[in-house]
Each structure stands twice: as C-alpha cells, then as structure tokens.
Amino acid sequence: MAKTSSIYRNKKRQKMAAQFAEKRAKLKAIAKDKTVPQEDRFLARLKLAELPRNSSKVRIRNRCAVTGRSRGVESRFQMCRIVLRDLASRGQIPGMVKSSW
C-alpha cells in the first residue's frame, strides 16, 4: 500500500489538470501558432509559465486504483500487476483467465 499522502497528492494533480486543461490548451495553441506575432507568442509562454506546475498533465502518475502502487500499472484496468493477477486467479475479472500448462 502506498503512502496516503502520495495518493492524495496525485488526486489533487488530476483535479488541477482537469481544471486548467482548457486554459492551458488555448495558451499552448497561441504559443505554437507561427501566424501570431512573436510578442503575443512570448506573452502566451509567460502566462503558461505562471500557471501552477501541478496543473500540467505530465505530472500525473499512473497509480493502482486498489493499492495506490505506482509501478507495474496496467493501463486498461488501472490496477498494478499484483492485484490484477490476484483478481484474475480468483476469477473476478470477466474474460481473464490465468494460464496454466
């Protein structure tokens, strides 16, 4: 089980990224557009830098929905490999069977 502080910090980042997503996308579009004057593009970059760092989508860490583990997370199920294998062995994930030979 991961520390609860790191789990809550990640949830805070997800919420903040969703909150600032539209504003961040507009500023990035202005900054990348070559038809806009260079001064306006520079101002857009400055405004982008003034936004909170945790509002960036890149800072969000994939974590297991059950344990909060940050490594070995299967993105389709949002679970780490350990929990995924345990649930698959018990037959609690529909359509998934643990192979044996």
C-alpha positions as CSV (number, residue, x, y, z in Angstrom):
1,M,0.0,0.0,0.0
2,A,1.4,3.4,-1.0
3,K,1.5,6.3,1.4
4,T,-1.8,8.1,1.5
5,S,-0.1,11.4,1.1
6,S,1.2,10.4,-2.3
7,I,-2.2,9.1,-3.4
8,Y,-4.0,12.3,-2.3
9,R,-1.3,14.4,-4.0
10,N,-1.8,12.6,-7.2
11,K,-5.6,13.0,-7.0
12,K,-5.0,16.7,-6.4
13,R,-2.9,16.9,-9.5
14,Q,-5.6,15.1,-11.5
15,K,-8.2,17.6,-10.4
16,M,-6.0,20.6,-11.0
17,A,-5.1,19.3,-14.5
18,A,-8.7,19.0,-15.4
19,Q,-9.5,22.4,-14.1
20,F,-6.7,24.2,-16.1
21,A,-6.8,22.0,-19.2
22,E,-8.8,24.4,-21.4
23,K,-6.8,27.5,-20.4
24,R,-3.5,25.6,-20.9
25,A,-4.6,24.3,-24.3
26,K,-5.5,27.8,-25.5
27,L,-2.2,29.3,-24.4
28,K,-0.3,26.4,-26.0
29,A,-2.1,26.9,-29.3
30,I,-1.2,30.6,-29.3
31,A,2.4,29.9,-28.4
32,K,2.8,27.3,-31.2
33,D,1.0,29.3,-33.9
34,K,3.5,30.8,-36.3
35,T,1.0,33.3,-37.8
36,V,0.6,35.1,-34.4
37,P,3.1,37.9,-33.8
38,Q,6.2,36.9,-31.8
39,E,5.4,39.3,-28.9
40,D,2.0,37.6,-28.4
41,R,3.5,34.2,-28.5
42,F,6.1,35.2,-25.9
43,L,3.3,36.6,-23.7
44,A,1.4,33.3,-24.0
45,R,4.5,31.4,-22.9
46,L,4.9,33.7,-19.9
47,K,1.2,33.2,-18.9
48,L,1.7,29.4,-19.4
49,A,4.7,29.6,-17.0
50,E,2.6,31.4,-14.4
51,L,0.1,28.5,-14.2
52,P,0.6,26.1,-11.3
53,R,3.1,23.3,-12.0
54,N,0.7,20.7,-10.8
55,S,-1.9,21.8,-13.4
56,S,0.3,20.1,-16.1
57,K,-1.0,16.7,-17.2
58,V,2.6,15.3,-17.4
59,R,2.9,15.4,-13.6
60,I,0.1,12.9,-13.0
61,R,1.4,9.5,-12.0
62,N,-0.4,6.3,-13.0
63,R,-1.4,4.6,-9.8
64,C,-3.2,1.4,-8.9
65,A,-6.9,2.1,-8.1
66,V,-6.8,-0.6,-5.3
67,T,-3.5,-0.2,-3.6
68,G,-2.0,3.1,-4.9
69,R,1.1,1.3,-6.1
70,S,2.9,3.4,-8.8
71,R,4.8,0.7,-10.6
72,G,3.6,-2.0,-12.9
73,V,0.2,-0.5,-13.5
74,E,-1.8,-2.0,-16.3
75,S,-3.4,1.0,-18.0
76,R,-6.5,-0.9,-19.3
77,F,-7.5,-2.0,-15.8
78,Q,-5.9,0.8,-13.7
79,M,-4.5,-1.9,-11.4
80,C,-1.0,-3.0,-10.6
81,R,0.2,-6.3,-11.8
82,I,0.0,-7.9,-8.3
83,V,-3.7,-7.0,-7.8
84,L,-4.5,-7.9,-11.4
85,R,-3.0,-11.3,-11.1
86,D,-4.7,-12.0,-7.7
87,L,-8.2,-10.9,-9.1
88,A,-7.6,-12.9,-12.3
89,S,-6.7,-16.0,-10.3
90,R,-9.9,-15.7,-8.3
91,G,-11.9,-15.3,-11.4
92,Q,-13.2,-11.8,-10.5
93,I,-12.2,-10.2,-13.8
94,P,-14.6,-11.2,-16.6
95,G,-12.9,-12.8,-19.6
96,M,-9.5,-13.0,-18.0
97,V,-8.1,-16.5,-17.2
98,K,-4.7,-17.2,-15.6
99,S,-2.9,-19.5,-17.9
100,S,-1.6,-22.9,-16.7
101,W,0.2,-25.6,-18.6
